Structure formats: structure tokens, C-alpha cells
Amino acid sequence: MSELGEVVQAARNGRAKKESRQQAFAELVSQFYEIAFRWAFSRLHDADLAQDAVQEAFVVAYQKLEQLQEPEAFAGWFKQIVLSQTYRLLRDTRPLSQAVKLSQEIMDSELGPLALIENDEFKARVMTAVQALPEKEQEVTQLFYLSGYSQKEIARLLELPLTTVKKRLQYARRNLRGILVSMMDAFAPEPEPLPAPVPIPVRVRPVYPPDSPEW
């Protein structure tokens, strides 16, 4: 067993003293904190949020360490926990700001002007539409469109076949497109009223009887 595997094994050894397990886990924190921060920052682009994600990830890892079947696989297992935490933070903090991107991705540009898509109320309704999707479609939609994960990353994160992720995104796009088209109609500006007709003066030639001098 490698040195990493031994440290992981020591950190999750239920027969060891609590202080010994905590000391071993502290070694894992020291070894993986920097790379975990890079993983989180590459997704969040915010140092404070990345730090929050890493700290939460270590808490989750400590609580679930006994579930890791292969101590040697700690790095990959822990990375998925970090990415899950970044997904949670993105979902909680960025959905409204990403609604424009989602609506533009789902719909053809000719269906509505950019100014309409960027309307704050419209963005809020886009997020409501996402939340109205079936749970499985909503999950992949948030990960792909709002959190910026690739389809392969989503498959690894959710432990799903890549084909399943693609099918769920396809169904989600189909459902969202119908919702967004209806929303575009609802938000379309009322046509301007036609200007009132302008009367055209008509000169009427007087009519005289045949025996009149004017005739």
C-alpha cells in the first residue's frame, strides 16, 4: 500500500483513537488543500467561494471516509466531493445571472431580441421554468447550463452513462424550448397603434343651374 493509502487507512480506522484518526486526516488536508482549492476555483472563479467549497468538501470527506472502498482512490473520490460542493454553491449563488446564457443556448436567436432575453423578470421566469422540469432533467440542466460542467464531467459526478446525460439534456431542451417560446410571446411588446388618419382637404367645385350666369 502506498503512503497515501496508509494515511487514508489510518484516518478511517475505527479501532484507532480519535486523536490518531484526526491527525491522519489533518495530513490529508495538508496534502490536498492546495489542489482542492485549484479544482474549486477553476469552477467558481471566486477565491472566497472556492475556500468555502474546499472546507465543506473536507467535512463531507471526513464524515464519509469509511465509504471509500479503496484508500488508494482517495484523490479521485475527494475531487468529486469538491466538485459537488462547487455545484451546490453555483446553484445557490449564480442561477439568475446565468439565465441569459441558458435562454440563448436553448432558443434560436431569431425568436426574440437580446434586450428581451436580458429582462430581469424574464430571467427570473427562466429559472422558474428550469425548476419546473422533472428532477433528473433539472439536475443535468443546472450542471450543464448554469454551472458550466461538461457532459462527461456530469456523467462522472452523477455516476451515470454519458448517453443518459445526453438524453436528459435533450429532453430538458425540448421542454424548456416550449416554455420559453410561450414566455417570449407573453413578454413581446404590444404593437404600436397606427397613427390617426390625417384628413385631406378636397376642393369642391360649386354647381350652378344651366341658366345661371356662371354657367
BANUTI-867897 format. One record per residue (C-alpha): chain; residue in three letters; x, z, y. Coordinates in Angstrom, 3 decimals, padded with zeros to 6 digits. Each point is the difference from the previous one (the first is absolute). Layout:
BEGIN
@mol->A; type->ALA; x->X; z->Z; y->Y
...
% end
This chain:
BEGIN
@mol->A; type->MET; x->000.000; z->000.000; y->000.000
@mol->A; type->SER; x->001.285; z->-000.872; y->003.471
@mol->A; type->GLU; x->000.648; z->002.554; y->002.713
@mol->A; type->LEU; x->-003.269; z->-000.972; y->001.705
@mol->A; type->GLY; x->-001.931; z->000.460; y->-003.226
@mol->A; type->GLU; x->001.515; z->003.441; y->-000.486
@mol->A; type->VAL; x->-000.962; z->001.074; y->003.518
@mol->A; type->VAL; x->-003.567; z->-001.244; y->-000.474
@mol->A; type->GLN; x->-000.215; z->001.740; y->-003.349
@mol->A; type->ALA; x->001.228; z->003.240; y->001.556
@mol->A; type->ALA; x->-002.513; z->-000.281; y->002.852
@mol->A; type->ARG; x->-002.934; z->-000.283; y->-002.380
@mol->A; type->ASN; x->001.148; z->002.381; y->-002.716
@mol->A; type->GLY; x->-002.912; z->002.385; y->-000.349
@mol->A; type->ARG; x->002.097; z->002.498; y->-001.956
@mol->A; type->ALA; x->002.572; z->000.323; y->002.783
@mol->A; type->LYS; x->-000.296; z->002.455; y->002.878
@mol->A; type->LYS; x->-001.887; z->-001.163; y->003.047
@mol->A; type->GLU; x->003.107; z->000.342; y->002.153
@mol->A; type->SER; x->001.948; z->-002.263; y->-002.355
@mol->A; type->ARG; x->-002.717; z->-002.661; y->000.069
@mol->A; type->GLN; x->-000.203; z->000.148; y->003.781
@mol->A; type->GLN; x->003.759; z->-000.311; y->000.317
@mol->A; type->ALA; x->000.019; z->-003.059; y->-002.270
@mol->A; type->PHE; x->-002.827; z->-001.576; y->001.993
@mol->A; type->ALA; x->001.877; z->000.701; y->003.228
@mol->A; type->GLU; x->002.789; z->-002.153; y->-001.425
@mol->A; type->LEU; x->-002.506; z->-002.822; y->-000.501
@mol->A; type->VAL; x->-001.186; z->000.401; y->003.593
@mol->A; type->SER; x->003.563; z->-000.178; y->001.268
@mol->A; type->GLN; x->000.748; z->-003.053; y->-002.115
@mol->A; type->PHE; x->-003.161; z->-001.996; y->000.747
@mol->A; type->TYR; x->-001.053; z->001.020; y->003.501
@mol->A; type->GLU; x->001.918; z->-002.712; y->001.849
@mol->A; type->ILE; x->-001.123; z->-002.873; y->-002.214
@mol->A; type->ALA; x->-003.552; z->001.331; y->-000.083
@mol->A; type->PHE; x->-000.021; z->000.000; y->003.793
@mol->A; type->ARG; x->001.124; z->-003.649; y->000.002
@mol->A; type->TRP; x->-002.775; z->-000.891; y->-002.443
@mol->A; type->ALA; x->-002.590; z->001.674; y->002.221
@mol->A; type->PHE; x->001.351; z->-001.300; y->003.301
@mol->A; type->SER; x->000.026; z->-003.582; y->-001.286
@mol->A; type->ARG; x->-003.780; z->000.318; y->-000.356
@mol->A; type->LEU; x->-000.962; z->002.258; y->002.870
@mol->A; type->HIS; x->002.507; z->-001.055; y->002.708
@mol->A; type->ASP; x->-000.345; z->003.477; y->001.440
@mol->A; type->ALA; x->002.604; z->002.724; y->-000.566
@mol->A; type->ASP; x->-002.421; z->002.915; y->000.304
@mol->A; type->LEU; x->-002.510; z->-001.530; y->-002.397
@mol->A; type->ALA; x->002.775; z->-000.931; y->-002.414
@mol->A; type->GLN; x->001.253; z->003.577; y->000.003
@mol->A; type->ASP; x->-003.540; z->001.268; y->-000.665
@mol->A; type->ALA; x->-000.379; z->-002.430; y->-002.888
@mol->A; type->VAL; x->003.287; z->001.053; y->-001.581
@mol->A; type->GLN; x->-000.772; z->003.697; y->000.280
@mol->A; type->GLU; x->-003.417; z->-000.477; y->-001.579
@mol->A; type->ALA; x->001.548; z->-002.158; y->-002.712
@mol->A; type->PHE; x->002.436; z->002.747; y->-000.968
@mol->A; type->VAL; x->-002.854; z->002.510; y->-000.199
@mol->A; type->VAL; x->-001.957; z->-002.328; y->-002.287
@mol->A; type->ALA; x->003.093; z->-000.723; y->-002.091
@mol->A; type->TYR; x->000.679; z->003.710; y->-000.481
@mol->A; type->GLN; x->-003.582; z->000.627; y->-001.063
@mol->A; type->LYS; x->-000.080; z->-002.938; y->-002.441
@mol->A; type->LEU; x->003.566; z->000.013; y->-001.275
@mol->A; type->GLU; x->-001.080; z->001.094; y->-003.457
@mol->A; type->GLN; x->-002.057; z->-003.210; y->-000.287
@mol->A; type->LEU; x->003.142; z->-002.144; y->000.191
@mol->A; type->GLN; x->000.684; z->-001.026; y->-003.586
@mol->A; type->GLU; x->003.539; z->-001.298; y->000.501
@mol->A; type->PRO; x->002.262; z->002.069; y->002.304
@mol->A; type->GLU; x->002.225; z->-003.071; y->000.422
@mol->A; type->ALA; x->-002.919; z->-001.846; y->001.623
@mol->A; type->PHE; x->-000.308; z->002.481; y->002.856
@mol->A; type->ALA; x->001.128; z->-002.420; y->002.733
@mol->A; type->GLY; x->-002.650; z->-002.642; y->-000.700
@mol->A; type->TRP; x->-002.671; z->002.634; y->-000.617
@mol->A; type->PHE; x->000.785; z->001.785; y->003.248
@mol->A; type->LYS; x->000.032; z->-003.243; y->001.982
@mol->A; type->GLN; x->-003.580; z->-000.672; y->-001.043
@mol->A; type->ILE; x->-000.963; z->003.458; y->001.249
@mol->A; type->VAL; x->001.660; z->-000.704; y->003.355
@mol->A; type->LEU; x->-001.798; z->-003.331; y->000.303
@mol->A; type->SER; x->-003.296; z->001.674; y->-000.860
@mol->A; type->GLN; x->000.531; z->002.439; y->002.850
@mol->A; type->THR; x->000.805; z->-002.795; y->002.440
@mol->A; type->TYR; x->-003.183; z->-001.757; y->-001.095
@mol->A; type->ARG; x->-001.992; z->003.161; y->000.680
@mol->A; type->LEU; x->001.483; z->000.364; y->003.477
@mol->A; type->LEU; x->-000.543; z->-003.657; y->000.845
@mol->A; type->ARG; x->-003.565; z->000.206; y->-001.171
@mol->A; type->ASP; x->-000.615; z->003.054; y->002.178
@mol->A; type->THR; x->001.829; z->-001.097; y->003.161
@mol->A; type->ARG; x->000.023; z->-003.797; y->000.255
@mol->A; type->PRO; x->-003.238; z->-001.536; y->-001.295
@mol->A; type->LEU; x->-001.553; z->-000.825; y->003.384
@mol->A; type->SER; x->003.187; z->-001.528; y->001.372
@mol->A; type->GLN; x->000.272; z->-002.263; y->-003.045
@mol->A; type->ALA; x->-003.590; z->-001.250; y->000.097
@mol->A; type->VAL; x->000.948; z->-003.056; y->002.078
@mol->A; type->LYS; x->002.536; z->-001.062; y->-002.613
@mol->A; type->LEU; x->-002.554; z->000.476; y->-002.761
@mol->A; type->SER; x->-002.711; z->-002.003; y->001.731
@mol->A; type->GLN; x->002.421; z->-002.834; y->000.789
@mol->A; type->GLU; x->001.269; z->-000.042; y->-003.585
@mol->A; type->ILE; x->-003.493; z->-000.061; y->-001.501
@mol->A; type->MET; x->-001.600; z->-002.542; y->002.322
@mol->A; type->ASP; x->000.855; z->-003.488; y->001.181
@mol->A; type->SER; x->001.097; z->-000.047; y->003.625
@mol->A; type->GLU; x->-002.778; z->-002.369; y->001.009
@mol->A; type->LEU; x->-002.677; z->002.534; y->-000.903
@mol->A; type->GLY; x->000.529; z->002.002; y->003.144
@mol->A; type->PRO; x->002.200; z->000.371; y->003.082
@mol->A; type->LEU; x->002.879; z->002.465; y->-000.058
@mol->A; type->ALA; x->-001.550; z->001.949; y->002.876
@mol->A; type->LEU; x->-003.022; z->000.696; y->-002.189
@mol->A; type->ILE; x->002.093; z->001.075; y->-002.989
@mol->A; type->GLU; x->001.965; z->002.381; y->002.212
@mol->A; type->ASN; x->-003.140; z->001.702; y->001.289
@mol->A; type->ASP; x->000.299; z->003.758; y->-000.686
@mol->A; type->GLU; x->-003.532; z->000.306; y->-001.323
@mol->A; type->PHE; x->000.557; z->-002.990; y->-002.251
@mol->A; type->LYS; x->003.194; z->001.558; y->-001.387
@mol->A; type->ALA; x->-001.892; z->003.190; y->-000.790
@mol->A; type->ARG; x->-002.639; z->-002.023; y->-001.836
@mol->A; type->VAL; x->002.690; z->-001.810; y->-001.976
@mol->A; type->MET; x->001.224; z->003.349; y->-001.274
@mol->A; type->THR; x->-003.572; z->000.983; y->-000.817
@mol->A; type->ALA; x->-000.307; z->-003.222; y->-001.993
@mol->A; type->VAL; x->003.174; z->000.836; y->-001.935
@mol->A; type->GLN; x->-001.337; z->003.461; y->-000.788
@mol->A; type->ALA; x->-003.213; z->-001.572; y->-001.279
@mol->A; type->LEU; x->001.868; z->-001.939; y->-002.682
@mol->A; type->PRO; x->-000.032; z->001.244; y->-003.591
@mol->A; type->GLU; x->002.645; z->002.680; y->-000.452
@mol->A; type->LYS; x->002.449; z->-002.164; y->-001.985
@mol->A; type->GLU; x->-000.222; z->-002.897; y->002.475
@mol->A; type->GLN; x->000.289; z->002.374; y->002.950
@mol->A; type->GLU; x->003.166; z->001.518; y->-001.428
@mol->A; type->VAL; x->001.903; z->-003.270; y->-000.404
@mol->A; type->THR; x->-001.285; z->-001.294; y->003.351
@mol->A; type->GLN; x->001.328; z->003.021; y->001.840
@mol->A; type->LEU; x->003.332; z->-000.214; y->-001.770
@mol->A; type->PHE; x->000.451; z->-003.748; y->000.504
@mol->A; type->TYR; x->-001.476; z->-000.640; y->003.454
@mol->A; type->LEU; x->000.279; z->003.347; y->001.742
@mol->A; type->SER; x->003.110; z->001.558; y->-001.535
@mol->A; type->GLY; x->002.081; z->-003.132; y->-000.529
@mol->A; type->TYR; x->000.712; z->000.367; y->-003.718
@mol->A; type->SER; x->000.641; z->-003.150; y->-002.010
@mol->A; type->GLN; x->-002.169; z->-000.800; y->-002.984
@mol->A; type->LYS; x->002.835; z->000.886; y->-002.374
@mol->A; type->GLU; x->000.535; z->003.336; y->001.737
@mol->A; type->ILE; x->-003.710; z->000.760; y->-000.257
@mol->A; type->ALA; x->000.070; z->-000.801; y->-003.695
@mol->A; type->ARG; x->002.875; z->002.448; y->-000.523
@mol->A; type->LEU; x->-001.535; z->002.646; y->002.236
@mol->A; type->LEU; x->-003.407; z->-000.107; y->-001.715
@mol->A; type->GLU; x->001.452; z->-000.769; y->-003.433
@mol->A; type->LEU; x->-002.101; z->-003.135; y->-000.325
@mol->A; type->PRO; x->000.742; z->-003.524; y->-001.238
@mol->A; type->LEU; x->000.850; z->-002.342; y->002.865
@mol->A; type->THR; x->-002.884; z->-002.268; y->-001.000
@mol->A; type->THR; x->-002.431; z->002.898; y->000.464
@mol->A; type->VAL; x->001.292; z->000.656; y->003.510
@mol->A; type->LYS; x->-000.393; z->-003.680; y->000.899
@mol->A; type->LYS; x->-003.569; z->-000.118; y->-001.353
@mol->A; type->ARG; x->-001.006; z->003.117; y->001.914
@mol->A; type->LEU; x->001.410; z->-001.427; y->003.231
@mol->A; type->GLN; x->-001.838; z->-003.253; y->-000.650
@mol->A; type->TYR; x->-003.320; z->001.815; y->-000.473
@mol->A; type->ALA; x->000.670; z->002.155; y->003.063
@mol->A; type->ARG; x->000.734; z->-003.049; y->002.191
@mol->A; type->ARG; x->-003.180; z->-001.677; y->-001.165
@mol->A; type->ASN; x->-002.106; z->003.059; y->000.804
@mol->A; type->LEU; x->001.702; z->000.668; y->003.322
@mol->A; type->ARG; x->-000.274; z->-003.595; y->001.119
@mol->A; type->GLY; x->-003.783; z->000.107; y->-000.265
@mol->A; type->ILE; x->-000.128; z->003.283; y->001.885
@mol->A; type->LEU; x->002.342; z->-001.216; y->002.748
@mol->A; type->VAL; x->-001.876; z->-003.273; y->000.502
@mol->A; type->SER; x->-003.186; z->001.993; y->000.581
@mol->A; type->MET; x->001.865; z->002.245; y->002.400
@mol->A; type->MET; x->001.352; z->-002.997; y->001.904
@mol->A; type->ASP; x->-003.580; z->-001.198; y->000.474
@mol->A; type->ALA; x->-001.070; z->003.430; y->001.210
@mol->A; type->PHE; x->002.864; z->000.194; y->002.488
@mol->A; type->ALA; x->-000.261; z->-003.586; y->001.227
@mol->A; type->PRO; x->-000.771; z->-000.095; y->003.736
@mol->A; type->GLU; x->-003.451; z->-001.051; y->001.082
@mol->A; type->PRO; x->-000.072; z->-003.588; y->001.276
@mol->A; type->GLU; x->-000.077; z->-000.223; y->003.762
@mol->A; type->PRO; x->-003.410; z->-001.018; y->001.372
@mol->A; type->LEU; x->-000.306; z->-003.533; y->001.294
@mol->A; type->PRO; x->000.003; z->-000.281; y->003.795
@mol->A; type->ALA; x->-003.377; z->-000.431; y->001.639
@mol->A; type->PRO; x->-000.812; z->-003.624; y->000.716
@mol->A; type->VAL; x->000.699; z->-001.066; y->003.549
@mol->A; type->PRO; x->-002.932; z->-001.838; y->001.600
@mol->A; type->ILE; x->000.847; z->-003.530; y->001.111
@mol->A; type->PRO; x->-001.700; z->-001.025; y->003.245
@mol->A; type->VAL; x->-002.081; z->-003.145; y->-000.376
@mol->A; type->ARG; x->-000.990; z->-002.027; y->003.010
@mol->A; type->VAL; x->-003.608; z->-001.146; y->-000.332
@mol->A; type->ARG; x->-000.960; z->-003.158; y->001.837
@mol->A; type->PRO; x->-003.382; z->000.376; y->001.735
@mol->A; type->VAL; x->-002.808; z->-002.221; y->-001.186
@mol->A; type->TYR; x->-002.114; z->-001.757; y->002.642
@mol->A; type->PRO; x->-003.294; z->-001.818; y->-000.437
@mol->A; type->PRO; x->000.184; z->-003.804; y->000.157
@mol->A; type->ASP; x->-001.672; z->-000.199; y->003.418
@mol->A; type->SER; x->002.402; z->002.526; y->001.523
@mol->A; type->PRO; x->002.442; z->-001.236; y->002.662
@mol->A; type->GLU; x->002.839; z->001.397; y->-002.120
@mol->A; type->TRP; x->-000.896; z->-002.359; y->-002.799
% end
